[in-house]
Amino acid sequence: MNAIPLCPCGLGEPLADCCAPLHADKRRAATAEQLMRSRYSAFAVGDVAYLLNTWCPSTRPADLDLDPEQRWIRLDILDRVGGGPFDEEGTVHFRAHYRLHGQVGSLTENSRFKRTGKTWYYVDGDHD
C-alpha cells in the first residue's frame, strides 16, 4: 500500500488536494498566506515555473536556480498582516526549515504580497 504524500506546506492535507492544484494553475491562492504556503511547497518540489509565475513582474528575476541538494522540511507561519481575500496587500512572516549537505538550517522572512485582480503575487521579503 502506497502512502499518500502530504503537502509540504504543513497543513496536513494530501499534496494533490492542497497546493498541487495551485501549481497546476487549476486554482488560485485566495489569500497571501495560501500563496506563501504554495510557494514554499513549490520550493520543496522544485517547481521553478510556479515560483516565477507567482512572483510580481516588477520584482521577478529573469531566472531562478534551486539547489537540488536542499531539502525543505518544515514551514512555520509566525505572523500575518492583511492578505485576506478582500485585501490588496499583505505580509506573511515565516520560518522555513531545510537540510543542506547534512546540515539543518532555517530561513526567516517577512514576505510582502500584493493582489492584482483575483491573483496574489509575491513581491519581495526581508530576511531576519
C-alpha positions as CSV (number, residue, x, y, z in Angstrom):
1,M,0.0,0.0,0.0
2,N,1.4,3.4,-1.0
3,A,1.2,6.3,1.4
4,I,-0.5,9.4,0.0
5,P,2.1,12.2,0.0
6,L,1.3,15.1,2.3
7,C,1.7,18.6,1.1
8,P,5.0,20.2,2.2
9,C,3.1,23.4,3.2
10,G,2.3,21.9,6.6
11,L,-1.5,22.0,6.6
12,G,-1.6,18.2,6.8
13,E,-3.6,17.7,3.6
14,P,-2.6,15.5,0.7
15,L,-0.5,17.4,-1.8
16,A,-3.0,16.6,-4.6
17,D,-5.7,18.4,-2.7
18,C,-3.7,21.2,-1.2
19,C,-1.0,23.0,-3.2
20,A,-0.8,20.9,-6.3
21,P,-3.9,22.4,-7.9
22,L,-2.4,25.8,-7.5
23,H,0.9,24.6,-9.0
24,A,-1.0,23.2,-12.0
25,D,-3.0,26.5,-12.4
26,K,-6.3,24.8,-11.7
27,R,-6.9,27.1,-8.7
28,R,-5.7,30.4,-7.4
29,A,-4.5,31.3,-4.0
30,A,-7.3,33.1,-2.1
31,T,-5.0,34.7,0.4
32,A,-1.4,35.9,0.8
33,E,-0.7,33.1,3.3
34,Q,-2.1,30.5,0.9
35,L,0.2,31.8,-1.8
36,M,3.1,31.8,0.6
37,R,2.4,28.1,1.5
38,S,2.1,27.1,-2.1
39,R,5.3,28.9,-3.0
40,Y,7.1,27.0,-0.1
41,S,5.7,23.8,-1.5
42,A,6.9,24.7,-4.9
43,F,10.4,25.2,-3.5
44,A,10.1,21.8,-1.8
45,V,9.0,20.0,-5.0
46,G,11.3,22.1,-7.3
47,D,8.6,23.8,-9.3
48,V,10.6,26.8,-10.7
49,A,7.9,27.7,-13.2
50,Y,5.3,28.2,-10.4
51,L,7.7,30.3,-8.4
52,L,8.4,32.6,-11.3
53,N,4.7,32.8,-12.3
54,T,3.7,33.9,-8.8
55,W,6.4,36.5,-8.5
56,C,5.3,40.1,-9.1
57,P,6.5,41.0,-12.6
58,S,8.1,44.2,-11.2
59,T,10.5,42.3,-8.9
60,R,10.7,38.9,-10.7
61,P,14.2,37.7,-11.6
62,A,14.9,36.5,-15.1
63,D,15.6,33.0,-13.9
64,L,15.8,31.0,-10.7
65,D,18.2,28.3,-9.8
66,L,17.3,25.9,-7.0
67,D,19.9,23.8,-5.3
68,P,18.9,20.2,-5.9
69,E,20.6,19.2,-2.7
70,Q,18.5,21.4,-0.5
71,R,15.5,19.7,1.2
72,W,12.8,21.9,2.7
73,I,11.5,20.1,5.7
74,R,9.1,22.3,7.6
75,L,7.2,25.7,7.4
76,D,6.2,27.7,10.4
77,I,3.9,30.8,9.9
78,L,4.9,33.3,12.6
79,D,2.6,36.1,11.7
80,R,0.4,37.6,9.0
81,V,-0.9,41.1,8.4
82,G,-3.6,41.7,5.8
83,G,-3.5,39.4,2.8
84,G,-7.1,38.3,3.1
85,P,-9.5,37.6,0.2
86,F,-10.6,41.2,0.2
87,D,-7.2,42.9,0.8
88,E,-4.9,44.1,-1.9
89,E,-1.7,43.7,0.1
90,G,-0.4,41.5,2.9
91,T,2.7,40.3,4.7
92,V,3.5,36.8,5.9
93,H,6.3,36.3,8.4
94,F,7.5,32.7,8.3
95,R,10.4,30.4,9.1
96,A,11.3,27.7,6.6
97,H,13.5,24.8,7.8
98,Y,15.8,23.0,5.5
99,R,18.5,20.4,5.2
100,L,21.5,21.0,3.0
101,H,24.7,18.9,2.8
102,G,23.8,17.1,6.1
103,Q,23.2,20.4,8.0
104,V,19.9,21.7,9.2
105,G,19.2,25.4,8.9
106,S,16.3,27.8,8.6
107,L,15.3,30.9,6.7
108,T,13.1,33.5,8.3
109,E,11.5,36.1,6.1
110,N,8.8,38.8,6.2
111,S,7.3,38.5,2.7
112,R,5.3,41.1,1.0
113,F,2.4,40.2,-1.3
114,K,0.0,42.1,-3.5
115,R,-3.2,41.2,-5.2
116,T,-3.9,42.3,-8.8
117,G,-7.4,41.4,-9.8
118,K,-8.0,37.9,-8.4
119,T,-4.3,36.9,-8.3
120,W,-1.9,37.2,-5.5
121,Y,1.8,37.8,-6.2
122,Y,4.9,37.6,-4.1
123,V,6.7,41.0,-4.2
124,D,9.7,40.7,-2.0
125,G,10.9,40.0,1.5
126,D,13.2,40.9,4.3
127,H,15.2,38.2,5.9
128,D,15.7,38.2,9.7
